[in-house]
């Protein structure tokens, strides 16, 4: 009994210590964002603001117009999530349930293509977008990432559990295949579609490299690109940068907290890293 | 009978219709670009050719040969391997350690701890990289202040070429271990409790139960996590980009292969050379994948 108490304490001590270390960078980010300018750059570094102020946030939104980048990010992430859900759900369902020519070879092709790192395609994709006139456009940021092999696999796995009898019954009732997909399959697959939507939303919200390459006009920048540019110009303004970091990170964290189960199901199913 | 065959035809048509958007997009933005990239890597495609492709000439394998003689490329390759070989095991062991703790029967509120450990995974890399840049500050950074309590002298984490890459490894491990942890937790949950019960009845102690039940049954999960971490880490880009202001410094100490490729392509528009770097990276990742698959097969035999 005594040994059990001891190990309970030890396990919890380890978990709490780990939690403190894990959260420390994020807590300090929040704390420093409420400091007044220059306060963080003192020695020893203060953990809490002497007098909490919203100056940094005011500077970001009023003078630096970060609200615009915030809206760009929100718009792009929402569109990317919706498009990705529809496109990948259609393909995933078809691979799971419909017989069509070359289904096997096409699917093996997707399987093999999974080993290709996205970076290999980047330059030609940029040249392609350039020839289509999509450089410096929202479409240029979203389109290349809409179809995802991972997303198709995720939906296919889930759609396989939709009972064939249900689909056949709808066919006998005279429903067309597209109608079956839209009014029967999509609602039945809702949990996995939420997962896919959340993953895509956060992936787009957090993405940096591609919007950096595609968007040249600063009124179209996403939060990540605007923040990186800010960190170049305001490298000394620790408190301002931390406020910018909070504005960028917080929506992602809140969305994750709200839809935690869906997100984690996706990670566990596919084991992707980000 | 005619009804059935027209059904079949309709099913085939609808199937093709439903996969078409996804497959067309994947062809346009993945398959064709990869082929184009391979072809570009055999040319001297540069800024002039971006304006008018007829300015590009076929140079065979010259881009690849030049890479082999480029010390900067070897530096980038070495940095990337360092990141994979040091950062990979660090991330995976942090993930396994926390997963084992979380899976302990005595833990209260496992969901709360799981959420905390997972939080860095969903944060925006550009933003948390900015945070870590200040944590690493030689004079005002919290990390040096914390180390100072133990009598460790100030380290110029991002300014000193010896410390810059370890600093990036540390940040990446913090950011990523939660994702692998979740997969380990799922793997641990899938091990039937009855096996542990039976072993306990047979008189096996905690260490024996871990070694004889947990380790072998978790092995497939372990290899899966190892493989995805390795593949992901070979593509290291955004961390050094943000931490070094885009150039992989100091003195190329944080230049990764992907960052080198990016600079060649999008900064200097040496697209042919950049494509050849992409394919070397592809080959390295493919090699690592096959190696790990073989190890996995060997482990099962």
Boltz contact constraints between the chains, C-beta under 6 A:
constraints:
  - contact:
      token1: [A, 8]
      token2: [B, 106]
      max_distance: 6.0
  - contact:
      token1: [A, 11]
      token2: [B, 104]
      max_distance: 6.0
  - contact:
      token1: [A, 11]
      token2: [B, 106]
      max_distance: 6.0
  - contact:
      token1: [A, 14]
      token2: [B, 101]
      max_distance: 6.0
  - contact:
      token1: [A, 15]
      token2: [B, 101]
      max_distance: 6.0
  - contact:
      token1: [A, 15]
      token2: [B, 113]
      max_distance: 6.0
  - contact:
      token1: [A, 19]
      token2: [B, 116]
      max_distance: 6.0
  - contact:
      token1: [A, 22]
      token2: [B, 116]
      max_distance: 6.0
  - contact:
      token1: [A, 22]
      token2: [B, 117]
      max_distance: 6.0
  - contact:
      token1: [A, 25]
      token2: [B, 131]
      max_distance: 6.0
  - contact:
      token1: [A, 29]
      token2: [B, 131]
      max_distance: 6.0
  - contact:
      token1: [A, 41]
      token2: [B, 140]
      max_distance: 6.0
  - contact:
      token1: [A, 43]
      token2: [B, 139]
      max_distance: 6.0
  - contact:
      token1: [A, 43]
      token2: [B, 140]
      max_distance: 6.0
  - contact:
      token1: [A, 44]
      token2: [B, 145]
      max_distance: 6.0
  - contact:
      token1: [A, 45]
      token2: [B, 140]
      max_distance: 6.0
  - contact:
      token1: [A, 45]
      token2: [B, 142]
      max_distance: 6.0
  - contact:
      token1: [A, 45]
      token2: [B, 145]
      max_distance: 6.0
  - contact:
      token1: [A, 87]
      token2: [B, 21]
      max_distance: 6.0
  - contact:
      token1: [A, 87]
      token2: [B, 22]
      max_distance: 6.0
  - contact:
      token1: [A, 90]
      token2: [B, 18]
      max_distance: 6.0
  - contact:
      token1: [A, 91]
      token2: [B, 19]
      max_distance: 6.0
  - contact:
      token1: [A, 91]
      token2: [B, 22]
      max_distance: 6.0
  - contact:
      token1: [A, 94]
      token2: [B, 15]
      max_distance: 6.0
  - contact:
      token1: [A, 94]
      token2: [B, 18]
      max_distance: 6.0
  - contact:
      token1: [A, 94]
      token2: [B, 19]
      max_distance: 6.0
  - contact:
      token1: [A, 98]
      token2: [B, 11]
      max_distance: 6.0
  - contact:
      token1: [A, 98]
      token2: [B, 15]
      max_distance: 6.0
  - contact:
      token1: [A, 99]
      token2: [B, 11]
      max_distance: 6.0
  - contact:
      token1: [A, 100]
      token2: [B, 12]
      max_distance: 6.0
  - contact:
      token1: [A, 100]
      token2: [B, 15]
      max_distance: 6.0
  - contact:
      token1: [A, 100]
      token2: [B, 16]
      max_distance: 6.0
  - contact:
      token1: [A, 115]
      token2: [B, 289]
      max_distance: 6.0
  - contact:
      token1: [A, 116]
      token2: [B, 34]
      max_distance: 6.0
  - contact:
      token1: [A, 117]
      token2: [B, 235]
      max_distance: 6.0
  - contact:
      token1: [A, 117]
      token2: [B, 285]
      max_distance: 6.0
  - contact:
      token1: [A, 119]
      token2: [B, 258]
      max_distance: 6.0
  - contact:
      token1: [A, 119]
      token2: [B, 278]
      max_distance: 6.0
  - contact:
      token1: [A, 120]
      token2: [B, 34]
      max_distance: 6.0
  - contact:
      token1: [A, 120]
      token2: [B, 37]
      max_distance: 6.0
  - contact:
      token1: [A, 120]
      token2: [B, 278]
      max_distance: 6.0
  - contact:
      token1: [A, 120]
      token2: [B, 282]
      max_distance: 6.0
  - contact:
      token1: [A, 121]
      token2: [B, 30]
      max_distance: 6.0
  - contact:
      token1: [A, 121]
      token2: [B, 33]
      max_distance: 6.0
  - contact:
      token1: [A, 121]
      token2: [B, 34]
      max_distance: 6.0
  - contact:
      token1: [A, 123]
      token2: [B, 265]
      max_distance: 6.0
  - contact:
      token1: [A, 123]
      token2: [B, 271]
      max_distance: 6.0
  - contact:
      token1: [A, 123]
      token2: [B, 274]
      max_distance: 6.0
  - contact:
      token1: [A, 124]
      token2: [B, 33]
      max_distance: 6.0
  - contact:
      token1: [A, 124]
      token2: [B, 36]
      max_distance: 6.0
  - contact:
      token1: [A, 124]
      token2: [B, 37]
      max_distance: 6.0
  - contact:
      token1: [A, 125]
      token2: [B, 29]
      max_distance: 6.0
  - contact:
      token1: [A, 125]
      token2: [B, 33]
      max_distance: 6.0
  - contact:
      token1: [A, 144]
      token2: [B, 29]
      max_distance: 6.0
  - contact:
      token1: [A, 146]
      token2: [B, 25]
      max_distance: 6.0
  - contact:
      token1: [A, 147]
      token2: [B, 22]
      max_distance: 6.0
  - contact:
      token1: [A, 147]
      token2: [B, 25]
      max_distance: 6.0
  - contact:
      token1: [A, 147]
      token2: [B, 26]
      max_distance: 6.0
  - contact:
      token1: [A, 177]
      token2: [B, 14]
      max_distance: 6.0
  - contact:
      token1: [A, 206]
      token2: [B, 124]
      max_distance: 6.0
  - contact:
      token1: [A, 208]
      token2: [B, 126]
      max_distance: 6.0
  - contact:
      token1: [A, 208]
      token2: [B, 238]
      max_distance: 6.0
  - contact:
      token1: [A, 224]
      token2: [B, 126]
      max_distance: 6.0
  - contact:
      token1: [A, 227]
      token2: [B, 126]
      max_distance: 6.0
  - contact:
      token1: [A, 228]
      token2: [B, 126]
      max_distance: 6.0
  - contact:
      token1: [A, 231]
      token2: [B, 130]
      max_distance: 6.0
  - contact:
      token1: [A, 238]
      token2: [B, 134]
      max_distance: 6.0
  - contact:
      token1: [A, 241]
      token2: [B, 130]
      max_distance: 6.0
  - contact:
      token1: [A, 245]
      token2: [B, 127]
      max_distance: 6.0
  - contact:
      token1: [A, 245]
      token2: [B, 130]
      max_distance: 6.0
  - contact:
      token1: [A, 245]
      token2: [B, 131]
      max_distance: 6.0
  - contact:
      token1: [A, 248]
      token2: [B, 124]
      max_distance: 6.0
  - contact:
      token1: [A, 248]
      token2: [B, 127]
      max_distance: 6.0
  - contact:
      token1: [A, 249]
      token2: [B, 123]
      max_distance: 6.0
  - contact:
      token1: [A, 249]
      token2: [B, 124]
      max_distance: 6.0
  - contact:
      token1: [A, 249]
      token2: [B, 127]
      max_distance: 6.0
  - contact:
      token1: [A, 252]
      token2: [B, 122]
      max_distance: 6.0
  - contact:
      token1: [A, 252]
      token2: [B, 124]
      max_distance: 6.0
  - contact:
      token1: [A, 256]
      token2: [B, 122]
      max_distance: 6.0
  - contact:
      token1: [A, 264]
      token2: [B, 182]
      max_distance: 6.0
  - contact:
      token1: [A, 267]
      token2: [B, 179]
      max_distance: 6.0
  - contact:
      token1: [A, 267]
      token2: [B, 182]
      max_distance: 6.0
  - contact:
      token1: [A, 268]
      token2: [B, 182]
      max_distance: 6.0
  - contact:
      token1: [A, 268]
      token2: [B, 183]
      max_distance: 6.0
  - contact:
      token1: [A, 268]
      token2: [B, 186]
      max_distance: 6.0
  - contact:
      token1: [A, 271]
      token2: [B, 183]
      max_distance: 6.0
  - contact:
      token1: [A, 271]
      token2: [B, 224]
      max_distance: 6.0
  - contact:
      token1: [A, 271]
      token2: [B, 228]
      max_distance: 6.0
  - contact:
      token1: [A, 273]
      token2: [B, 179]
      max_distance: 6.0
  - contact:
      token1: [A, 273]
      token2: [B, 232]
      max_distance: 6.0
